Amino acid sequence: MKKVLFVLIIGLIPTFLIGQQLAHFTQFYLNQYIINPAAGGTKNYFDVKSSYRYQWVGVNDAPRTFTMSMDGPVTKKGNMGLGGYVYSDITGPTRRTGFKVSYAYNFKVTSDIKLSFGLAGGLMQFAVDGSEITLADANDVAFSNSLTNAYTPDAAFGAFLYSDDFYASISIPQLIGTELKFTDVHTNTQNKLENHYYLNGGYKFRTGDWVIEPFAQVKYIPPTNPQIDIGGRFIYNDLIWLGGTYRSEDAASVFVGLHLIENFVFSYSYDIITSDVSNVSSGTHEVVLGLRFHQRNE
């Protein structure tokens, strides 16, 4: 079953590569930095976040994504931020791993509102394990029984408008759009890294010990239709929160999170699949762990 499934996936690579290529995160609101380098250093502390996403439970060789990031302010005024992250995204015989480092600069728009611009650059490796693929043509020279790698530079750019109560983010997390070349012979392929465009925002309504935070995100990868996430969470005393999201043509999610101690965050989400994948999968799990340190006094 495993190899049959990925005969189909490899056969659809040209179609897939003009669609969603980057991993999705249900809890994007907890780590804006991973999708927008301009968010790096916009808090008054260093922020470490780790996430693990296990998608489509019940499907053999389904996508699994791991990320680890750190960002923070590097000047006394807090107007510059540095950061970096590593990631690993595995789907059956394919694996995408890499890293990026970033620089961001922010300035005041008003006394309460700031605007940040950020740029990130790094390297990505895309690997295909040919031993895990059963081909219709066993002599197909496009794939072998060995591990085949392609390396490419990667970059991201973004802008981040924010205050204590709201944020608005626009980013291009896959900026360069290079072609993946697995061999020197086959140079004319459709294995291109497509530009992704992300737009999201949220607002915090405060009432006593409670905060109500609605948020939304739009992802667009030409020429496919945009995908929209809309949801919100209820936060009590900055200690515990719960909420949910709906993602168009894909899933509905529920999540819960808490500060276990003052500077440590744990959050968990579960995606209830609404697409045809629900016929073979029981859902998707995602866990986020966070640590903040070296907090500056405002």
Buried (B, 14 or more C-beta within 10 A) or exposed (E): EEBEBBEEBBEEBEEBBBEBBBBBBBBBBBBBBBBBBBBBBBBBBBBBBBBBBBBBBEBEBBBBBBBBBBBBBBEEEBBBBBBBBBBBBBBBBBBBBBBBBBBBBBEEEEEEEBBBBBBBBBEBBBBBBBEBBEBEEEEEEBBBEEEBEBBBEBBBBBBBBBBEBBBBBBBBBBBBBBEBBBEEEEEEBEBBBBBBBBBBBBBBEEEEEEBBBBBBBBBBBEEEEEBBBBBBBEBEEEEEBBBBBBBBEBBBBBBBBBBEEEBEBEBBBBBBBBEEBBEBBEBBBBBBBBBBEEEBEE
